[in-house]
Amino acid sequence: MSGAGTFPVEDPATLEVLAHVSDGTAADATAAVDAAAAAFDAWRRTPPRERAEVLRHAFELLVRDADRLAALVSAENGKSLADARGEVLYSAEFFRWYAEEAVRPHGDFGSSPAGGTRTVVTHRPVGVAALVTPWNFPAAMAARKIAPALAAGCTAVLKPAAQTPLTAVAVVRLLAEAGVPDGVVNLVPTTDPGAVVSTWLTDERVRKLSFTGSTGVGRLLLRQAADRVLTTSMELGGNAPFVVLPGADVEAAVAGAMTAKFRGGGQACTAANRFYVHASLAQEFTARFGAAVEALTVGPASTGAQVGPLISERERAGVEALVDGALAQGARVAARAAVPGHLTGHFLAPVLLVDVPADADVLDEELFGPVAPVVVFDDSWGATTGWDGLLERVNGSEMGLAAYVFGPLGEALRFSEEVEAGMVGVNRGLVSDPAAPFGGMKQSGIGREGARAGVEEYLETQYLSVAW
């Protein structure tokens, strides 16, 4: 890249500079599209089996280098080594899944109802895809977009978050080693995302935008994309409820809560943000949950800690302000993990809040941090009409990405079907799976990533009416 210079990448646990990365400009964004457009025709005509072999090789390389990549993710993102390694292996699975998906035919054939013709339905790659990824899963978000794009026959331009570009650099280098031709995937790190992404959205050669990030930024990008009627996929913010129904297995619910809330330090769009626990189980649940929270170790990944820092001081201060606001509205701290006093990074103690009013402001915000607010509900919330009051609270957010429901299986399934969320973990605290469609309802997004739906996001449908 020509670039406008370089920018530093900081370790949020130690505040040390890890590296300096080229700072891409609008000119670099155009050059990336030049390369992607030039490579597109040859890549889309590459036999699916050959594309599949390249993706399969990428899977093998990510698994081979899992420990090295996990250390890199931890260094620039701050998450624990266990979480980072889990992310890298999750990322690798997208390349394996889409290696298999690349060779599965997409199409249909049949007689027209009126007779005399045959209908042939086929699909073709949409074209150059602009991929914009966040900092909280620097390997997984890149893989979840790149793998289906390449499987479909698209070429790509990728803008990673400025906080975590090093993982993207490492992944793109592995793709080259796997056999991805020059120009098929093009990386533009930048501290001026508006200039880079706007350049892509106004370039007629770009036919697809896939964005993961905040709902606010997503709205802005959708307005820009509308000018060119651009195909878009949006995975936006979340405010996931975690519901513990009467009769739930409390031990399982607490284990699920620890995963849903504290994986990655709570910095996930699918993280449980608000906990609704039935009064019959509230005392036991909060006691067990509190003990588990207090047992969490906090510190840099290099120390083996379970919870690392938040990505920046701005994010840390914002989450701390939400906790202070909840306390001012009547909540109290039931449990808090210890944070060693000598740490210099953006650390925030994991905390469990109880006595949280059902209308507390903290329940309306996306809590991107290790804070778990618990609201106790009882039969007065709608036992006689199928928990209508509880559902009103659960579905009261403009977001609808993920949710978690624990309870006797039949009741949990019935309740889950009424939840306005694209993904619901039923008696488990994890919803992500490369073989499942990832995405949300309402203002949490448009489209799906993963599964067969993921590759369809990068395909155009074409219908041929054939005289017979």
Summary of the structure (lengths in Angstrom):
residues: 468
radius of gyration: 23.1
end to end distance: 53.5
largest distance: 79.7
contacts: 1732
relative contact order: 0.14
helix: 43%
strand: 22%
